[in-house]
Amino acid sequence: MALLRGNLHAHTTFSDGVLPPEGLIAEYETLGYDFLAITDHDDLITEGYWETLGKLAPRLLLFSGVELSWAEFPQHVGRVKGDRETLHVLNHPARYRLSVRDTLARIRRIGAQGVNLDAIEVTDTGLYRPVYDSSEIPLAKVATDDAHQPVHFGRAWIEVDAPRGRDAIIRAIRAGDFRLGFRQGNLTL
Ligand SMILES: [Zn+2]
């Protein structure tokens, strides 16, 4: 089975990204991606967001999603919707300078409030942050580029061993059937 290359975290003009959904999708199609999740900020999205995403029919496999701003503490949580499955990601812990211990406490706290995290970003806007690529953290370790503007597009991604379907991709991520990819020169420590 061919590996599917994709990005789980990206923004459009529905929040603070510079391209509308069609423009962003075109960029990732040009880069040869198989799938893309659009995850605009829940506190910025304007009316028509979900409807607009739902009507798009691009060549790549599109996931609708949202980036939640956690109310209790400064933390973004990615929600990527499949057809029946939903993937939840602890986004860019590096941005909050969390230790592994803090990260584990935060994962438990978010779980206690009803969101069971599946994955954690080991990147911050596409730059590798290996402290979170730790076996102590019991989540799938994903790389994303958190696309807002062109410099971010295609910095980091995952390659998933799954059939081409949204739910199959989410299940494969949960199972750890993927590898990380980084654009050359962007594996900055
Ligand atoms: Zn983001």
Residues whose N, C-alpha, C, O or C-beta is under 5 A from the ligand:
A	BS01	ZN	E67 D146
